[in-house]
Amino acid sequence: MNLGKAKFAIDSHTQAIVNYISNNKDVTLDNALREFMNTHTYALLLDPDSRLYSKSRAYLVDMYQSELIGDWENWLEV
C-alpha cells in the first residue's frame, strides 16, 4: 500500500474510533479525538510501518478498549 492510501486508512480509522468514543462516552468529537490521541493505540496507528491501518476497525476498537483497562497482554496480541 502506498503512503497516500495508508494515510487515508489511518484517517478513516481515526474518525471511526473517535465516533465510537464520542457515542459510547457521550463526549464531544473534539474531546473524543483528544482522548484517542493520548493512547498508545493511536501512536501505533500513526506509524505506517506497523501496518495497523490494514486491520479492521473492530480490531482497533479492541486494542483501544484493552489499553483503557490496562490489559497490555491482550493489547499486544490483538
C-alpha positions in Angstrom: 0.0 0.0 0.0 1.4 3.4 -0.9 1.7 6.2 1.7 -1.3 8.1 0.4 -3.5 5.1 0.8 -2.1 4.4 4.2 -2.8 8.0 5.3 -6.3 7.7 4.1 -6.8 4.4 6.0 -5.3 5.9 9.2 -7.5 9.0 8.9 -10.6 6.8 8.3 -9.9 4.6 11.2 -9.2 7.6 13.5 -12.6 9.1 12.6 -14.4 5.8 13.2 -12.8 5.3 16.6 -13.4 9.0 17.6 -17.1 8.5 16.7 -17.1 5.3 18.7 -15.6 7.1 21.8 -17.9 10.0 21.4 -21.0 7.8 21.2 -20.1 5.5 24.0 -18.8 8.1 26.4 -21.3 10.8 25.5 -18.5 13.3 24.9 -17.9 15.8 22.1 -16.0 14.7 19.0 -13.2 17.1 20.0 -12.9 15.5 23.4 -13.0 12.0 21.9 -10.3 12.9 19.5 -8.1 14.3 22.3 -8.7 11.1 24.3 -7.8 8.9 21.4 -4.7 10.9 20.5 -3.3 10.3 24.0 -3.3 6.5 23.6 -0.6 4.1 22.6 -3.1 2.6 20.1 -3.3 5.9 18.2 0.5 6.3 18.3 0.9 2.8 16.8 -1.8 3.5 14.2 0.1 6.6 13.0 3.2 4.5 12.3 2.8 3.3 8.7 5.4 0.6 9.3 3.2 -1.0 12.0 0.6 -1.7 9.2 -2.1 -1.3 11.9 -4.1 0.7 9.4 -4.7 -2.5 7.4 -6.6 -4.1 10.3 -10.3 -3.8 10.8 -12.0 -1.1 12.9 -13.2 -3.8 15.3 -9.6 -4.8 15.8 -8.6 -1.3 16.6 -11.5 -0.7 19.0 -10.5 -3.9 20.8 -6.9 -2.6 21.1 -8.2 0.7 22.4 -10.5 -0.9 24.9 -7.7 -3.2 26.1 -5.4 -0.3 26.6 -8.1 1.6 28.6 -8.4 -1.2 31.1 -4.6 -1.9 31.2 -4.9 -5.3 29.6 -1.5 -5.0 27.8 -1.3 -8.7 27.2 -4.4 -8.6 25.1 -3.4 -5.3 23.6 -0.1 -6.9 22.3 -1.9 -9.9 21.0 -4.6 -8.1 19.1 
